Structures are given as C-alpha cells and as structure tokens.
Amino acid sequence: MAEESRLTIRISPEKREALRDRAKAEGKNTTEILMEFIDQYLGLKQHSSPIEQRVTRLERIVEEKLGELVA
C-alpha cells in the first residue's frame, strides 16, 4: 500500500455533521468525499456530470438494498 499521511482541518460542528450526513446519503464516508475534492482541485480527476453522480448514487442504493435482502 502507498504511504499515506493524516491531514487535520478545523471545521464547525455543523459543517462536519452536514458533510457526514451528505456523504452517508451518497453511500460514502467523509474521507472519500474529501479525497475526491482534493483530486478534483489538483486536476487529478474530472468532475462528473450530475447525471453520472445520480447514477453512481443509485447504484450504491441498489447495492445496499440488495445486501439487505440477502441478509
């Protein structure tokens, strides 16, 4: 695995909770969201279109629901 380091930021509790809730709604965690933002900012990853984002979100929801049905 590639070497990684930790980054600490200051954020209000309200923003942290909103970020966590939004990430959860998208089937992600806050680290995944922040890594995507950083990659986009650095030009390492292109922004996906709103349709692509919705398809990805729907795929995660379907996978989650199928997992619940199997369990």
C-alpha positions as CSV (number, residue, x, y, z in Angstrom):
1,M,0.0,0.0,0.0
2,A,1.2,3.5,-0.8
3,E,2.4,5.6,2.1
4,E,-0.2,8.0,3.4
5,S,-0.3,10.8,5.9
6,R,-3.0,12.3,8.0
7,L,-4.4,15.8,7.5
8,T,-6.1,17.7,10.2
9,I,-8.5,20.5,9.5
10,R,-10.7,22.8,11.5
11,I,-14.4,22.8,10.7
12,S,-17.5,23.8,12.6
13,P,-19.5,21.0,14.1
14,E,-22.5,22.0,11.9
15,K,-20.5,21.6,8.7
16,R,-18.9,18.4,9.9
17,E,-22.3,16.9,10.6
18,A,-23.7,18.1,7.3
19,L,-20.7,16.6,5.4
20,R,-21.1,13.3,7.2
21,D,-24.8,13.2,6.5
22,R,-24.4,14.1,2.9
23,A,-21.6,11.5,2.4
24,K,-23.7,8.9,4.1
25,A,-26.6,9.7,1.8
26,E,-24.3,9.1,-1.1
27,G,-23.0,5.8,0.3
28,K,-19.6,7.3,1.1
29,N,-17.6,8.3,4.1
30,T,-16.1,11.8,4.7
31,T,-12.6,10.7,3.8
32,E,-13.8,9.5,0.3
33,I,-15.6,12.8,-0.3
34,L,-12.6,14.9,0.8
35,M,-10.2,12.8,-1.3
36,E,-12.5,13.4,-4.3
37,F,-12.5,17.1,-3.7
38,I,-8.7,17.2,-3.4
39,D,-8.2,15.1,-6.6
40,Q,-10.6,17.5,-8.5
41,Y,-8.8,20.6,-7.1
42,L,-5.4,19.2,-8.2
43,G,-6.8,18.2,-11.6
44,L,-6.3,14.5,-11.0
45,K,-9.9,13.7,-11.5
46,Q,-12.5,15.4,-13.7
47,H,-15.9,16.5,-12.3
48,S,-18.6,14.0,-13.1
49,S,-21.8,15.3,-14.6
50,P,-24.9,15.5,-12.4
51,I,-26.3,12.5,-14.3
52,E,-23.2,10.5,-13.6
53,Q,-23.4,11.4,-9.9
54,R,-27.1,10.4,-9.8
55,V,-26.3,7.0,-11.5
56,T,-23.5,6.4,-9.1
57,R,-25.7,7.2,-6.1
58,L,-28.5,5.0,-7.4
59,E,-26.0,2.1,-8.0
60,R,-25.0,2.4,-4.3
61,I,-28.6,2.4,-3.1
62,V,-29.4,-0.7,-5.2
63,E,-26.3,-2.5,-3.9
64,E,-27.3,-1.6,-0.3
65,K,-30.9,-2.7,-0.8
66,L,-29.8,-6.0,-2.4
67,G,-27.5,-6.6,0.5
68,E,-30.4,-6.0,2.9
69,L,-32.5,-8.5,1.0
70,V,-29.8,-11.2,1.1
71,A,-29.1,-10.7,4.9
